[in-house]
Every structure is written in C-alpha cells, then in structure tokens.
Amino acid sequence: MNDTASPAASTPSEDSAQAVKETTPPQKRVAISRYKFSFLRWWLEDVVGTVDQNSVIEKRREDCQLSHRYLFMTAMSGGIAILGLLLSSPAVVIGAMLLSPLMGPIMGLGFALAIGDYNWLKQSARSLAWGSAMAVGLCTLVVFFSPLEDITPEIASRTRPNLFDLLVALFSALAGAYAMIRGREGTIVGVAIATALMPPLAVVGFGLATLNWTVFSGALLLYVTNLLTIALTALAMARLYGFRTNMSGRNTLFQNLAVGAVFIALAVPLGLSLRQIAWEANAGRIIRAELNAAFEDSARISQPEIAFDNEPITVVAFAWTTQIKDDAEADAERRLENTLKVPVDLELTQFLVNDERSAVQAQIAAAQAREEAAASDRVDDLTQRLMLAAGVDESEVLIDTRRRRAVVRAQKLEGASLSSYRALEQRIAGSEPDWQVELIPPAATISNIVTFAEGEPDEAGAATIALVGWAATRLDRPVRLSGPREQIARASEILGGMGVEVQTSAARGEVRTSWGVFEN
C-alpha cells in the first residue's frame, strides 16, 4: 500500500491560467506591470494630485443652498422658458437655459454621493425639489391664464425623448463635471444650453395646465433623464478624480450597481422611443414612394406633411400633373394602409399643368417660396438669439444676408468672463454652420498665464492661447507676452497663426498675457 498523497487534480480554469502565464514571456509581463504602474502613478500624482478637492466641494456646496436668489432665479427662468415655448421662440428659450440655476443642486447630488455625505445629499435634493416644484407651478399658472395653449414646435420637440437625448446629457455632464473639478467654470454656460434642464420642466407645467398626459409624461421623462444622467455622471467623474468617500467597499459596490441599473432603466424606454422615431422615418420614405408611384413620371409631388401623432395618420401633399386622376388619392391611401399596417388619412390636392416643364417650374416656385420664408425666419431667429446673448437691441445686430455674416457687440454682463462670451458665440455659430457669427466681447483686461510642458503649451495653456487669440481678433487689439524667451516665441507663433499682432518682452517666471499698445 502506497501512503504517498497524490497531488490534487487541477481544474480546467487553473490549467488555462497556468498555460497563459507560461506562454507569456517574463519580460513582457514585467513591461506590462511597469506600464500600469507608470500610468497609475501619473494619474494619481499629475492629475488627481493637482485637484484641490476641498475647494471644489466647498464651491459645489454653495451652489446647492436653498437661498432666495436660487428660488427667484429658478422661477424667472421657468417663466421665461414657458413664454419662449408658447411663442415658439428659440432665442427666448436659450435665455431661460442660461438663467436656470438647477445645474448646481444636480451636480451637488453627484458629488455628495461620491463622498458619501448624506447631509449634503439631502440638501441638494431639497433644493432641487423646491426649485423644480416652483418652476412647474409658475409655468402651470402662466399657461392656465394664457390665451395661447397650442402645442408649438418648441413644445413638441421636448415631448419625445430618445436614446440620443441620454447621450447628449451624458457628454454634457462629462464636460460640466470636468470643468467644475478642473476649475474651468466658463464651460458651464455651454453645458447649461446643451442639457436644457428648464425647457422640459416648463413643458411639464404646460402638460399639467392643459391636462395633456402625452406632453406631461414625455417632458417629465426628458427632465428626469437629464437630471439623473448629470448627477450620476458627476458621481463617476468625482470618483475618477479620487474624491474621498467614507463608505465601505460593500456600500461602494452596491452604489455602483445601482448607478448601472438606473442607466439601464433609462435606456430601455428611450431606446423604444428611438425605435419609434426610426419607424416613422422609414414610413415617411414609403409614403413619398407611394405618392410618386400614383402618377406618371412627368408629375411632380411636394414634400408630404405627415402627422404621426394623429389617429389615423394624417398625410397632406400636393401634385402638379398633366392629367388629373380622380382615384389617385383613394388608391394611394389604400396602398399605404396595406404597406404600413396602420390607418392612413391622405389629403392629396392635384394641380393641372400643361406639360412636364410647367410641372417642374411650379414645383420649383413653390419650393423657393417655402425656402425664402424659412430663410427669413432663420435670419429673424438668429437676430433674436444674438440680441439675447449680447444684451442689446435689434438695431445693434448687423446681418449681411449676402455674405451670411452676423456681428454683434455685447454689453458687459455681470459675472460673465471672456470664456462665457466665447461659449455663447460657439453655441450660436454651431447652430448656423452656413453663417459667420461674431460676438464681440466688451473690452476687458486680460492677465492670463500660459502654462507649458516640455516646451509646448499644455492643455490649460493651449486653451488660454485660444481664448486670448479669439478675444484679440474680435476686439482687433495686439497682445503682449512676457516670460522666458523660448516659451513666448512659441506662444507668439501660435497667436500669429491666428492673425493676432504680438508684442513680446523677456522676463523670468511664467508666460503672462496682457493687451499690447498700438504702434504708430
């Protein structure tokens, strides 16, 4: 009998892990370990270590306080938002976005969760609840006593949130949380516009006043989507930047699982909404194809107007044809119902023309009339937005429709920095890619520091140069750089490429910017 113990049988997973370990060269494993350690050390020392967490938390706490100013600004933002929605004025709605202070307590929720401060969490939730309730209540009263209760395009656009709205809120929250942690507060202006917290809250009030459940529920879902996405993204960013927490590992794991569950819960209804939008886009293509098939090639069909919310679906279209077809409307309606599997109400108006050329000319004339009307509305809308952003009258906005150029000189707004004006210009220019939009900021002193790393401007330094260059080109003023010769030479090269006149003076220390003096 053999008393020697036999070795324990290894499991398949252990065999696989051992095989991978044996096939991986030791030098490669060491290199990977060193890379991970170097990256972790860089992140902890050069990124996380440069964040003043106490200062960030103190600032975020101030934004979460339930003060008279917070309640007043929330109410005024809600009032402006509902008026802009009722008038279908994007310019007024943007103004409401800029005034809304709701971003503060929402970000506070995320940071409070990150550090496990439940007193701060309750304070943020209380401020958010009171602000939201006040805004909804005021908007409900305005709509209830208003003679305008039609669902405008601005209102309708905030009643059907989808998965893309979740992504917009996610990316905007990432930018906002980064700006708050790294001290780039000017970015919050663009984040406030992108996430649009107040307009959907105003639409909630509209739905409540008109007893329209579809409008109420759709807008509420959009608001909750933006709210939760911003708060949870702020939580994730705070954790990523090493904000300390007093929670145990088990509680932290539970919190992380809860965050993932919330995102999944939001993604399901928003994904279904996106699916419905995709179906409507495909249905629109089918409708256009069926209308074209109802006539000969010489006929011309207008772009159909489709109301998917109606029951049955309503379709309105015009046809310019050389031969009137009495049964065209009934035949097309029947084919559409068979193809789409839903009831369709088609209203097809036919115009008799002499030949194909006349049909084309009539269609072109109708399209041009619509384009001219749309172009005029866009110019008016652009003017209104520039007026609001600059705080000036309509006469102060210069519009050159031939060159597609819009220029306005902004008044000095309390608390607004150069980066705020630049963010406003970028936001408006982004919505009008065919136009050259210039918002000239008020004259202000610049005393920015351009930071360098290894002979090149680092991220913060590049942002400073871009901002100073923008301000110099808008104000048409030279810029003076002082600092080490090599660094100011590099900064001068970048600014010169932007068309800025640069004056330099060598000095010790950091590179500083200021306005130069015009030379005779």
QUIDANOR-V353026 format. One line per field, one symbol per residue. burial: I if it has 16 or more other C-alpha atoms within 10 Angstrom, else O. Layout:
# QUIDANOR-V353026
burial = ???
This chain:
# QUIDANOR-V353026
burial = OOOOOOOOOOOOOOOOOOOOOOOOOOOOOOOOOOOOOOOOOOIOOOOIOOIOIOOIIOOIIOIIIIOOOIIIIIIIIIIIIIIIIIIIIIIIIIIIIIIIIIIIIIIIIIIIIIIIOOOIIOIIIIIIOOIIIIIIIIIIOIIIOOOOOOIOOIIOOIIIIIIOIIOIIIIIIIIIIIIIIIOOIIIIIIIIIIIIIIIIIIIIIIIIIOOOOOIIIIIIIIIOIIIIIIIIIIIIIIIOIIIOOOOOOOOIOOOOOOIOOOOOOIIOOIIOIIOOOOOOOOIIOOIOOIIIOIIOOOIIIIOIOIOOOOOOOIIOIIIIIIIOOOOIIOOIIOIIOOOOOOOIIIIIOIOOIOOIOIIIOIIOOOOOOOOOOOOOOOIOIIIIIIIIIIIIOOOIIOIOOOOOOIIIIIOOOOOOIIIIIIIIIIIIIOOOOOIOIIIIIIOOOOOIIIIIOOOOIOOOIIOIIOOIIIIIIIIOIIIIIIIIIOIIIOIIOIIOOOOIIIIIOOOOOOIIIIIIOOOO
